[in-house]
Amino acid sequence: MRPKRVDPSGVTLNKATATLAVGATETLSATVAPETATDKSIQFISSDETIATVTPVQGKVTGVKAGTATITATTTNGKTATCEITVTAPSEG
């Protein structure tokens, strides 16, 4: 008998907001609920890759230029969590 498939009921990120300098990186971590979910795969996307890029599987965010972008983590069944990224320009000096 095959084990019963348990779909994710939700996903949370370790941060709701983050601030990065241009060129800096931050890795977001996603937690899928329940703990017994069969498939805990997450895909990360950026709302604006001209401001912040994100690796689709690892969740590594890189600041590209000053502005704000939203990173969304999505489970295989469509549950989402978001993190607002503010990218700051390097200080003139």
C-alpha positions in Angstrom: 0.0 0.0 0.0 1.3 3.4 -1.0 1.6 6.1 1.7 -1.1 8.8 1.5 0.0 11.9 -0.3 0.1 14.9 2.0 -0.2 18.3 0.2 1.4 21.4 1.6 -1.1 23.5 3.6 1.1 26.6 3.5 4.6 28.1 3.3 6.4 30.7 5.3 9.7 32.5 4.8 12.3 33.3 7.4 11.9 37.1 6.6 8.9 39.3 5.5 11.2 42.1 4.5 14.9 42.6 3.9 17.2 45.4 2.8 20.2 44.7 0.6 22.9 46.9 -1.0 23.4 46.7 -4.7 25.6 43.6 -5.3 24.8 42.1 -1.8 23.1 38.8 -1.4 20.7 37.3 1.1 19.4 33.7 1.2 15.8 33.2 2.1 14.6 30.0 3.6 11.1 28.6 3.2 9.3 26.3 5.6 6.6 24.2 4.2 3.7 23.0 6.5 2.8 20.5 7.6 6.0 18.8 8.4 4.6 15.6 6.9 4.0 17.2 3.4 5.0 14.7 0.7 6.5 17.3 -1.6 8.2 20.3 0.0 9.6 21.7 -3.2 9.7 25.5 -3.5 10.2 27.8 -6.4 11.3 31.4 -5.9 10.6 34.2 -8.3 11.3 38.0 -8.3 8.6 40.5 -9.2 11.3 42.7 -10.8 14.6 41.1 -11.8 16.0 44.6 -12.8 16.0 45.3 -9.0 16.6 42.0 -7.3 17.2 38.5 -8.8 16.6 35.2 -7.0 17.8 31.7 -7.7 14.7 29.6 -8.3 15.5 26.7 -6.0 18.0 28.0 -3.4 16.3 31.4 -2.7 19.5 33.4 -3.0 18.6 37.0 -3.6 21.0 39.5 -5.2 20.5 43.3 -5.2 20.8 44.6 -8.8 19.8 48.3 -8.5 18.1 50.6 -6.0 14.4 50.0 -5.6 11.9 47.5 -4.2 11.0 44.0 -5.5 8.9 41.2 -4.0 10.3 37.7 -3.8 7.6 35.0 -3.9 8.1 31.4 -2.7 5.5 29.0 -4.2 4.8 25.3 -3.3 4.0 22.7 -6.0 0.3 23.1 -5.2 0.3 26.9 -5.3 0.7 28.1 -1.7 2.8 31.3 -1.5 4.8 33.4 0.9 6.4 36.7 0.0 9.4 38.9 1.2 9.7 42.5 0.2 13.3 43.3 -0.8 14.5 46.9 -0.7 17.8 47.4 -2.6 19.8 50.4 -1.6 22.3 52.2 -3.8 25.9 52.2 -2.7 26.7 55.4 -0.8 28.6 58.0 -2.7 31.8 58.7 -1.0 
